[in-house]
Amino acid sequence: MLNIRNLKIDPSFLGEKMLLVDITPAYEYKDGHRPDTVTGYRYIVALPEHSLEKLGVKMTVNSFWTNPTDMPK
């Protein structure tokens, strides 16, 4: 069976420009409950070349951007 999480997206298909729309914390879940442990952040970007479709990308704490205030401008 195909799992959507195993798909690889070609970045050139997304277009040259992406607009950052939102940044939200991503939490871990244990036994169906969400403790206050932040495991990373989810970055929501809009794609102007695709009618502003939105794409969410989750980056773990060990990824490049661990804090939204540290992002390059």
Rosetta blueprint (number, residue, H / E / L):
1 M L
2 L L
3 N L
4 I H
5 R H
6 N H
7 L L
8 K L
9 I L
10 D L
11 P H
12 S H
13 F H
14 L H
15 G L
16 E L
17 K L
18 M L
19 L E
20 L E
21 V E
22 D E
23 I E
24 T E
25 P E
26 A E
27 Y E
28 E L
29 Y L
30 K E
31 D L
32 G L
33 H E
34 R L
35 P L
36 D L
37 T L
38 V E
39 T E
40 G E
41 Y E
42 R E
43 Y E
44 I E
45 V E
46 A E
47 L E
48 P H
49 E H
50 H H
51 S L
52 L L
53 E E
54 K E
55 L E
56 G E
57 V E
58 K E
59 M E
60 T E
61 V L
62 N L
63 S L
64 F L
65 W L
66 T L
67 N L
68 P H
69 T H
70 D H
71 M L
72 P L
73 K L
